[in-house]
């Protein structure tokens, strides 16, 4: 399930959860990632992949 990502500098990209979003559990996993990890990544340097 792709998810759009945009930095504060306007750089855009996509990330994938590894699910195909066909089952309710797949959508639950995607929502959990977006709601749990998304806020933790805000303000971080996207070039520092190992730190993320």
Secondary structure as UniProt FT lines:
FT   STRAND          2..6
FT   TURN            8..9
FT   STRAND          12..16
FT   HELIX           24..32
FT   HELIX           33..37
FT   HELIX           38..41
FT   TURN            42..43
FT   TURN            46..47
FT   TURN            49..51
//
